[in-house]
Amino acid sequence: MHLGQQLSLLIKNTPIIEQQSVLECAINGVIDYFASSLQASNETNVQQLLAWINDEGGNNRAWLIGQKKLATSRQAALFNAFQAHCLDYDDVHIDVRGHPSAVILSALFSSIRLDDSLTRLDGRRFLTAYVIGIEVMALLGRCVNPEHYEKGWHTTITLGGIAATAAICYLYDEPFLAQALTLAATQASGLRLMMGTPIKFLHAGLAAQHAIQSVEWLRAGISADKDFLDDNLGFLSIYGQGNDNLDLTIWAKPWKIVEPGLWFKTYSYCSAASYIADAGKLIYKHPKFNVDNIDYITLFFAPINSDAALIYKKPLLAEQGRFSAEYILALILLGIPIDFEQFASKPIADNILQLIQKMQRSYDIQLTPHPDAYNKRYVVIEIVLNDGQKISQRVDIPKGSPKNPYSQQELATKLFGALQNEIKAQQLLSDIYALANGMDIKQLLISHWKML
């Protein structure tokens, strides 16, 4: 049996998950997804994409989250994932080196037709489909990374479309799962070059859309009877290091949504910069720190290309700052709140640029990683003052990462902040929690699409 067929059987034969610890992780992911999406619902880029969808038109079947509007399933997948990822506020997964939930949940929600009043979809099966999507994305990520990511591929799209396709096929128990994975795999693309531009968010949308259209094309009768994990010309052979790296014996042992788990964010920048941010905040409180007395700053990264996502060493636009360790550190050291406004499409202020000029990166430091550190990562910030004194701070496990997580209440607070309406937030939270008890996922959508 081919490897792709083995994976398809693993997916198809997975029973509905009943473990409360796993379901709780999935519920947290759904809560964070809605918080990230609704926070971005009025962003300029989101409204521009919405205008394009309105102009294109189509059958009103699937929910555009936060817009009180329905669209085609393909449009909804594109839009919902774009919006969920638009502020870089959504979760990440260390095995993926990308953003799983923005893609997988957007595809799942967009696959649900609200013009079909007959079909019931059990909430536990929905959550299981989501967990399976993350499992597939993480397993593939472990195979292709770090080379795939560091070469320049954006894993949110190259892996996300395949993972979301697996999730949809499980939700509806589609008979053509293996073909669907192949069809999604052949659409994989997306360059990390686009980080710091709205196209990065579009990558998440395209991945979700790839999943929707792969399933819809196969339902229409188009075939793709090839194994996407073919030894010579398959996905891992082309995008990674070959099929030998794919170990299906670790499927659900444990589920990857549990271990290493999702990395949630309450900030609007790349999680790779969270090490810098946490260290910078501690330095800012140091009794000897005074920004006017800084001579120069060195940012020490673990020598494993752990700053690959932080591509802007000297950014000029604030939106590029999401992927700049230097910009985020400068904001913190200048006492500027790191809110959404600091990553708008505008030039960076001169005082920030001047402080960035005092920064340099280094990879020469050789320290023993913390045993719970992800991929042996850590960051050390060292500031040399004008009088020669030094202030330094090291961070191995940033806040929000699975080993230093936010509580469920903190995630709920993130949702309240996005909605700015406690009654609506409580109603949505209640229905999300009810999914673990088998509530019809379609009922959640019907109850909230005109309200949110």
C-alpha positions as CSV (number, residue, x, y, z in Angstrom):
1,M,0.0,0.0,0.0
2,H,1.3,3.4,-1.0
3,L,2.2,5.9,1.8
4,G,-0.5,8.3,0.8
5,Q,-3.1,5.5,1.0
6,Q,-1.8,4.6,4.5
7,L,-2.3,8.2,5.6
8,S,-5.7,8.3,4.1
9,L,-6.8,5.2,6.0
10,L,-5.4,6.7,9.3
11,I,-7.5,9.8,8.7
12,K,-10.7,7.9,7.6
13,N,-10.6,5.4,10.4
14,T,-10.0,7.9,13.2
15,P,-12.9,7.6,15.7
16,I,-14.6,10.7,16.9
17,I,-12.5,12.0,19.8
18,E,-13.9,11.8,23.3
19,Q,-10.8,12.6,25.4
20,Q,-11.7,15.8,27.2
21,S,-8.1,17.0,27.2
22,V,-7.9,16.9,23.4
23,L,-11.3,18.4,23.0
24,E,-10.4,21.2,25.3
25,C,-7.3,22.0,23.2
26,A,-9.6,22.1,20.1
27,I,-12.1,24.3,21.9
28,N,-9.3,26.8,22.8
29,G,-8.2,26.8,19.2
30,V,-11.8,27.7,18.0
31,I,-12.1,30.5,20.6
32,D,-8.8,32.0,19.5
33,Y,-9.8,31.7,15.9
34,F,-12.9,33.7,16.4
35,A,-11.0,36.3,18.5
36,S,-8.3,36.7,15.8
37,S,-10.9,36.9,13.0
38,L,-13.3,39.3,14.5
39,Q,-10.6,41.6,15.7
40,A,-9.7,42.1,12.0
41,S,-13.2,42.4,10.6
42,N,-12.9,46.2,9.9
43,E,-9.4,46.3,8.7
44,T,-8.8,48.1,5.3
45,N,-7.4,45.0,3.6
46,V,-10.3,42.9,4.8
47,Q,-12.8,45.4,3.5
48,Q,-11.0,45.6,0.1
49,L,-11.3,41.8,-0.2
50,L,-14.9,41.9,0.8
51,A,-15.6,44.5,-1.9
52,W,-14.0,42.2,-4.5
53,I,-16.3,39.3,-3.4
54,N,-19.3,41.6,-3.6
55,D,-18.4,42.6,-7.1
56,E,-17.8,38.9,-8.2
57,G,-21.1,37.7,-6.8
58,G,-22.3,34.1,-6.5
59,N,-24.6,31.8,-4.6
60,N,-25.0,32.7,-1.0
61,R,-24.2,29.6,0.9
62,A,-21.3,30.0,3.4
63,W,-20.7,32.5,6.2
64,L,-18.2,35.4,5.9
65,I,-17.3,35.6,9.5
66,G,-18.0,39.0,11.2
67,Q,-19.6,40.5,8.1
68,K,-23.3,39.4,8.5
69,K,-23.0,38.1,4.9
70,L,-23.0,34.8,3.0
71,A,-21.0,34.0,-0.1
72,T,-19.9,30.9,-2.1
73,S,-17.9,28.4,-0.2
74,R,-14.7,29.2,-2.2
75,Q,-15.1,32.9,-1.5
76,A,-15.8,32.3,2.2
77,A,-12.7,30.1,2.6
78,L,-10.5,32.8,0.9
79,F,-12.1,35.6,2.9
80,N,-12.3,33.9,6.3
81,A,-8.7,32.7,6.3
82,F,-7.4,36.0,5.0
83,Q,-9.3,37.8,7.8
84,A,-8.3,35.3,10.5
85,H,-4.6,35.8,9.6
86,C,-4.8,39.5,8.7
87,L,-3.3,40.8,11.9
88,D,-0.9,38.0,12.5
89,Y,-2.9,37.5,15.7
90,D,-3.8,33.9,15.1
91,D,-2.1,30.7,16.5
92,V,1.0,29.0,15.2
93,H,2.4,25.5,15.6
94,I,6.1,24.9,16.1
95,D,6.1,21.7,13.9
96,V,4.4,23.5,11.1
97,R,6.3,26.8,11.4
98,G,3.1,28.4,10.3
99,H,-0.5,29.1,11.1
100,P,-2.8,26.1,11.1
101,S,-6.1,27.2,12.5
102,A,-6.6,30.2,10.2
103,V,-6.5,27.8,7.3
104,I,-8.1,24.6,8.7
105,L,-11.0,26.2,10.6
106,S,-11.7,28.7,7.8
107,A,-12.0,25.8,5.4
108,L,-14.2,23.8,7.7
109,F,-16.6,26.6,8.5
110,S,-16.7,27.6,4.8
111,S,-17.6,24.1,3.8
112,I,-20.9,24.3,5.8
113,R,-23.7,25.3,3.5
114,L,-26.3,27.4,5.3
115,D,-28.7,27.0,2.4
116,D,-29.0,23.3,3.3
117,S,-31.3,22.9,6.3
118,L,-31.3,19.1,6.4
119,T,-27.7,18.0,7.0
120,R,-26.7,17.9,10.7
121,L,-23.0,18.1,11.6
122,D,-22.0,16.8,15.1
123,G,-19.8,19.2,16.9
124,R,-17.5,16.5,18.2
125,R,-17.0,15.3,14.6
126,F,-16.2,18.9,13.6
127,L,-13.6,19.2,16.4
128,T,-12.1,15.8,15.5
129,A,-11.8,17.0,11.9
130,Y,-10.0,20.1,13.1
131,V,-7.6,18.0,15.3
132,I,-6.9,15.7,12.3
133,G,-6.1,18.8,10.1
134,I,-3.5,19.9,12.6
135,E,-2.1,16.4,12.9
136,V,-1.6,16.2,9.1
137,M,-0.1,19.7,8.9
138,A,2.3,19.0,11.8
139,L,3.4,15.6,10.5
140,L,4.2,17.1,7.1
141,G,5.9,20.0,8.7
142,R,8.2,17.7,10.7
143,C,9.1,16.1,7.4
144,V,9.9,19.1,5.3
145,N,11.2,21.6,7.9
146,P,13.5,23.3,8.6
147,E,14.8,23.2,5.0
148,H,11.4,23.8,3.4
149,Y,10.7,26.9,5.4
150,E,14.3,28.3,5.3
151,K,14.5,27.9,1.6
152,G,11.6,30.4,1.3
153,W,8.4,28.4,1.2
154,H,5.5,29.7,3.3
155,T,4.3,26.7,5.2
156,T,0.9,28.2,6.0
157,I,-0.1,27.7,2.4
158,T,2.1,24.8,1.2
159,L,1.0,22.6,4.1
160,G,-2.3,24.2,5.0
161,G,-4.2,23.4,1.9
162,I,-3.5,19.6,2.3
163,A,-4.3,19.7,6.0
164,A,-7.6,21.5,5.5
165,T,-8.6,19.1,2.7
166,A,-8.0,16.2,5.1
167,A,-10.2,17.9,7.7
168,I,-13.1,18.5,5.3
169,C,-13.0,15.0,3.9
170,Y,-13.1,13.6,7.4
171,L,-16.0,15.9,8.4
172,Y,-18.1,14.7,5.5
173,D,-16.7,11.1,5.3
174,E,-15.8,11.7,1.6
175,P,-14.9,8.5,-0.3
176,F,-12.2,10.2,-2.4
177,L,-9.9,11.4,0.4
178,A,-6.6,10.2,-1.2
179,Q,-7.4,11.9,-4.5
180,A,-8.4,15.1,-2.6
181,L,-5.0,15.2,-0.8
182,T,-3.3,14.9,-4.2
183,L,-5.4,17.6,-5.7
184,A,-4.6,19.9,-2.8
185,A,-0.9,19.0,-2.9
186,T,-0.6,20.0,-6.6
187,Q,-1.9,23.5,-5.7
188,A,0.7,24.1,-3.0
189,S,2.7,27.3,-3.5
190,G,3.5,30.5,-1.7
191,L,6.7,32.5,-1.0
192,R,7.9,33.7,2.3
193,L,9.1,36.7,0.3
194,M,5.6,38.1,0.8
195,M,5.9,38.5,4.5
196,G,5.2,42.0,5.6
197,T,2.6,42.5,2.8
198,P,-1.1,41.7,2.7
199,I,-0.3,38.8,0.3
200,K,1.0,36.8,3.3
201,F,-2.6,36.8,4.7
202,L,-3.9,35.9,1.2
203,H,-1.7,32.8,1.4
204,A,-3.9,31.5,4.3
205,G,-7.0,32.3,2.2
206,L,-5.7,30.5,-0.8
207,A,-4.8,27.4,1.2
208,A,-8.4,27.2,2.6
209,Q,-9.8,27.8,-0.9
210,H,-7.6,25.1,-2.3
211,A,-9.2,22.7,0.2
212,I,-12.7,23.7,-0.7
213,Q,-12.2,23.5,-4.4
214,S,-10.4,20.2,-4.3
215,V,-13.4,18.6,-2.6
216,E,-15.9,20.4,-4.8
217,W,-14.1,19.4,-8.0
218,L,-14.0,15.8,-7.0
219,R,-17.7,15.9,-6.0
220,A,-18.3,17.2,-9.5
221,G,-16.6,14.1,-11.0
222,I,-13.1,15.4,-11.8
223,S,-10.5,12.8,-10.8
224,A,-7.0,13.0,-9.5
225,D,-6.0,9.3,-9.1
226,K,-2.4,9.7,-8.0
227,D,-0.6,9.3,-4.7
228,F,0.5,12.7,-3.4
229,L,3.3,10.9,-1.5
230,D,4.7,9.1,-4.5
231,D,8.3,8.2,-3.8
232,N,9.8,10.0,-6.8
233,L,7.5,12.8,-7.8
234,G,5.3,13.2,-4.7
235,F,5.0,16.2,-2.4
236,L,7.7,15.3,0.1
237,S,10.1,14.4,-2.7
238,I,9.6,17.8,-4.4
239,Y,9.1,20.1,-1.4
240,G,11.0,18.3,1.3
241,Q,13.6,15.6,1.9
242,G,11.7,12.5,0.7
243,N,9.2,10.1,2.1
244,D,11.7,8.5,4.5
245,N,11.1,11.3,7.0
246,L,7.3,10.6,7.3
247,D,6.7,8.5,10.4
248,L,3.0,7.5,10.5
249,T,3.5,5.4,13.6
250,I,3.4,8.6,15.7
251,W,-0.1,9.5,14.4
252,A,-2.1,10.7,17.5
253,K,0.7,9.6,19.9
254,P,-0.1,12.1,21.3
255,W,-2.3,14.4,19.1
256,K,-0.1,17.3,17.9
257,I,-2.8,19.8,19.0
258,V,-1.9,18.6,22.5
259,E,1.9,18.1,22.2
260,P,3.7,20.3,21.3
261,G,0.4,22.2,21.1
262,L,-0.8,25.4,19.7
263,W,1.0,28.7,20.3
264,F,-1.5,31.5,21.0
265,K,-0.8,35.2,20.7
266,T,-2.1,38.4,22.2
267,Y,0.2,40.4,20.0
268,S,0.1,41.3,16.3
269,Y,3.5,40.1,15.2
270,C,5.4,37.0,14.3
271,S,5.8,34.5,17.2
272,A,9.5,34.3,16.4
273,A,9.8,37.8,17.8
274,S,8.0,37.0,21.0
275,Y,11.4,36.0,22.5
276,I,12.7,39.4,21.8
277,A,9.5,41.1,23.1
278,D,9.6,39.2,26.4
279,A,13.3,39.9,26.9
280,G,12.8,43.6,26.0
281,K,10.0,44.1,28.5
282,L,12.2,42.7,31.3
283,I,15.1,45.0,30.3
284,Y,12.8,48.0,30.1
285,K,12.0,47.4,33.9
286,H,15.7,47.1,34.8
287,P,16.8,49.8,37.3
288,K,19.9,50.7,35.2
289,F,18.0,51.0,31.9
290,N,17.7,54.4,30.2
291,V,17.1,54.5,26.5
292,D,19.1,57.7,26.1
293,N,22.2,55.9,27.5
294,I,22.3,53.1,25.0
295,D,25.6,52.7,23.0
296,Y,24.6,49.6,21.1
297,I,22.5,46.5,21.3
298,T,23.2,42.9,20.3
299,L,20.5,40.4,19.6
300,F,21.9,36.9,20.1
301,F,19.9,34.1,18.4
302,A,20.5,30.4,18.9
303,P,22.7,29.3,16.0
304,I,20.0,27.4,14.2
305,N,18.5,30.0,11.9
306,S,15.8,30.6,14.4
307,D,15.3,34.2,13.2
308,A,14.5,33.1,9.6
309,A,11.0,34.5,9.8
310,L,12.3,37.9,11.0
311,I,13.4,39.0,7.6
312,Y,13.4,42.8,8.1
313,K,16.5,43.9,10.0
314,K,16.0,47.5,9.0
315,P,12.3,47.9,8.1
316,L,11.0,51.2,6.7
317,L,7.2,50.5,7.0
318,A,5.4,49.6,10.2
319,E,3.7,46.6,8.6
320,Q,7.1,45.1,7.9
321,G,7.7,45.4,11.6
322,R,5.7,42.3,12.3
323,F,8.7,40.4,11.0
324,S,11.4,42.6,12.5
325,A,13.0,41.8,15.8
326,E,14.7,45.2,15.8
327,Y,11.4,47.2,15.3
328,I,9.6,45.3,18.0
329,L,12.5,45.8,20.5
330,A,12.7,49.5,19.6
331,L,9.1,50.0,20.4
332,I,9.4,48.3,23.7
333,L,12.6,50.2,24.7
334,L,11.0,53.5,23.7
335,G,8.0,52.7,25.9
336,I,5.6,52.7,22.9
337,P,2.6,50.4,23.3
338,I,2.7,47.4,20.9
339,D,-0.9,47.8,19.7
340,F,-2.4,47.1,16.3
341,E,-1.7,50.7,15.2
342,Q,2.1,50.1,15.4
343,F,1.8,47.7,12.4
344,A,-0.3,49.8,10.1
345,S,0.8,50.6,6.6
346,K,2.8,53.7,7.4
347,P,6.4,54.9,7.5
348,I,8.4,54.1,10.7
349,A,9.1,57.2,12.9
350,D,12.6,58.6,12.9
351,N,13.2,58.0,16.6
352,I,12.5,54.3,16.1
353,L,14.7,54.1,13.0
354,Q,17.5,55.8,15.0
355,L,17.3,53.2,17.8
356,I,17.2,50.4,15.2
357,Q,20.5,51.7,13.8
358,K,22.2,50.8,17.1
359,M,21.2,47.1,16.8
360,Q,23.0,44.1,15.4
361,R,22.3,40.4,15.3
362,S,24.7,37.7,16.3
363,Y,24.7,33.9,16.2
364,D,28.0,33.3,18.0
365,I,26.6,32.7,21.5
366,Q,26.7,29.0,22.6
367,L,24.4,28.3,25.6
368,T,22.7,25.2,26.8
369,P,19.0,25.3,25.7
370,H,16.3,25.0,28.3
371,P,15.0,21.4,28.3
372,D,11.5,22.7,27.4
373,A,12.7,25.1,24.7
374,Y,11.2,24.6,21.2
375,N,13.7,23.3,18.7
376,K,16.5,24.4,21.2
377,R,15.6,28.1,20.6
378,Y,16.5,31.0,22.9
379,V,17.3,34.7,22.6
380,V,19.6,36.9,24.6
381,I,19.5,40.7,24.3
382,E,22.6,42.5,25.5
383,I,22.6,46.3,25.8
384,V,25.9,48.2,26.2
385,L,25.5,51.6,27.9
386,N,27.6,54.7,27.2
387,D,29.5,54.1,30.4
388,G,30.5,50.6,29.4
389,Q,28.0,48.8,31.7
390,K,26.0,45.9,30.2
391,I,22.4,44.9,30.7
392,S,21.3,41.5,29.4
393,Q,18.3,39.3,29.4
394,R,17.6,35.7,28.1
395,V,14.3,34.2,27.2
396,D,13.8,30.5,26.2
397,I,10.0,30.0,26.6
398,P,7.9,33.0,25.6
399,K,4.4,33.8,27.0
400,G,1.7,32.2,25.0
401,S,3.8,29.2,23.9
402,P,2.5,25.8,24.9
403,K,4.9,25.5,27.8
404,N,4.0,29.0,29.1
405,P,0.4,29.1,28.0
406,Y,-2.4,31.6,28.3
407,S,-5.3,30.4,30.5
408,Q,-8.7,29.7,29.0
409,Q,-9.9,32.9,30.7
410,E,-7.1,34.9,28.9
411,L,-8.3,33.5,25.6
412,A,-11.9,34.5,26.5
413,T,-10.6,38.0,27.3
414,K,-9.1,38.1,23.8
415,L,-12.5,37.3,22.4
416,F,-14.2,39.9,24.5
417,G,-11.7,42.5,23.3
418,A,-12.4,41.6,19.7
419,L,-16.2,41.7,20.0
420,Q,-16.4,44.7,22.4
421,N,-19.7,43.2,23.4
422,E,-19.8,40.9,26.5
423,I,-23.3,39.5,25.8
424,K,-22.4,38.4,22.2
425,A,-19.1,37.1,23.4
426,Q,-20.7,35.0,26.2
427,Q,-23.2,33.6,23.7
428,L,-20.5,32.6,21.3
429,L,-18.4,31.1,24.0
430,S,-21.3,29.1,25.3
431,D,-22.0,27.6,21.8
432,I,-18.3,26.9,21.2
433,Y,-18.1,24.9,24.5
434,A,-21.2,23.0,23.5
435,L,-19.5,21.6,20.4
436,A,-17.7,19.2,22.7
437,N,-21.1,17.8,23.8
438,G,-22.2,17.2,20.2
439,M,-24.0,20.4,19.4
440,D,-24.8,20.8,15.7
441,I,-22.0,23.0,14.3
442,K,-24.5,24.3,11.7
443,Q,-26.6,25.6,14.5
444,L,-23.7,27.7,15.8
445,L,-23.3,29.3,12.4
446,I,-27.1,29.9,12.0
447,S,-27.3,31.4,15.5
448,H,-24.4,33.9,15.0
449,W,-23.9,34.8,11.4
450,K,-26.4,37.7,11.5
451,M,-25.2,38.7,15.0
452,L,-21.5,38.9,14.7
